[in-house]
Amino acid sequence: MADLLRIENIYAGYDRADVLLDVSLAVEAGSITCMLGSNGSGKTTLIRAILGLTPPRSGRIVFDGADLAGRPTHEIVRRGIAAQGSSPARSPAASRRCSRSAAASCPSRGCF
């Protein structure tokens, strides 16, 4: 299968603090991908870079064949990329509703 999301040699961070150093990965269309890591390892920074909230200092982010460099977050989301935070829900039932709602909003080509 082809890569739906491709991240190539990303460097990103905040102010003068480097967080992501030469990060690359590929997510195939139709796959389920999980990102694991300890606190401070760059998981949130990577998601923020993909969404355009923390623009990479260098490297490329390509989604469904389109380079996302410099695109505003609302346009990236409109293309089909979304993130759901892990903050605790008020109840297990609310958490299940949120997950079903998020899954239902994914475009037919899938979410990562």
C-alpha positions in Angstrom: 0.0 0.0 0.0 1.0 3.6 -0.5 2.0 5.9 2.3 -0.9 8.2 3.4 1.3 10.2 5.7 5.1 10.6 5.3 7.3 12.5 7.6 10.9 13.2 6.3 13.7 14.4 8.5 11.6 16.7 10.7 13.3 19.1 13.1 11.0 21.0 15.4 10.9 22.6 18.8 10.0 25.7 20.9 12.1 28.8 21.0 15.7 27.6 21.2 14.8 24.2 22.5 15.1 21.4 20.0 12.6 18.6 20.6 12.4 16.6 17.3 15.7 15.9 15.7 15.7 14.2 12.2 12.4 12.3 12.8 11.1 10.3 9.8 8.2 7.9 9.6 5.6 6.6 7.2 2.0 5.6 7.8 0.4 3.3 5.2 -3.2 4.0 4.1 -5.6 1.7 6.0 -3.1 1.0 8.8 -3.5 1.7 12.5 -0.5 3.5 14.0 0.3 4.1 17.6 3.0 6.5 18.9 4.5 5.5 22.3 7.1 7.3 24.3 8.0 8.6 27.7 7.1 12.0 28.9 9.1 14.7 27.1 10.0 12.4 24.2 8.3 14.6 21.5 5.0 12.9 20.9 2.9 16.0 21.3 5.4 18.1 19.3 5.2 15.7 16.4 1.4 15.9 16.4 1.6 19.7 16.6 4.1 19.7 13.7 1.8 17.5 11.6 -1.2 19.8 12.3 0.9 23.0 11.6 0.6 24.3 15.2 4.4 24.0 15.7 5.8 24.4 12.2 8.9 22.2 11.6 12.2 24.1 11.3 13.2 21.8 8.5 12.0 18.5 6.9 8.8 17.6 5.0 5.3 16.4 6.0 3.4 14.9 3.1 -0.2 13.8 3.5 -2.0 12.0 0.6 0.6 13.3 -1.8 0.3 17.0 -0.7 3.2 18.8 1.0 1.7 20.4 4.2 4.6 22.9 4.6 3.2 26.4 5.5 -0.4 25.4 5.3 -2.7 26.7 8.0 -4.1 24.2 10.5 -7.7 24.6 9.3 -6.6 23.5 5.8 -4.7 20.5 7.2 -7.7 19.4 9.2 -10.0 19.9 6.1 -7.7 17.5 4.2 -8.5 14.7 6.7 -5.9 14.9 9.5 -7.3 15.1 13.1 -6.1 14.4 16.6 -8.0 13.5 19.7 -6.4 14.3 23.0 -6.1 11.9 25.8 -7.6 14.0 28.5 -9.9 12.0 30.8 -13.6 12.1 29.9 -16.2 12.7 32.5 -17.5 9.2 32.3 -16.6 6.0 30.4 -19.8 6.4 28.4 -18.8 9.9 27.4 -15.3 8.5 26.3 -17.0 5.9 24.1 -19.3 8.5 22.6 -16.3 10.7 21.8 -14.3 7.8 20.2 -17.3 6.8 18.1 -17.8 10.4 17.0 -14.2 10.8 16.1 -14.1 7.6 14.1 -17.3 8.5 12.2 -15.8 11.8 11.2 -12.8 10.2 9.5 -12.8 10.5 5.7 -13.2 7.2 3.8 -9.5 6.9 3.1 -8.9 6.7 6.8 -7.3 8.5 9.7 -3.9 7.8 11.3 
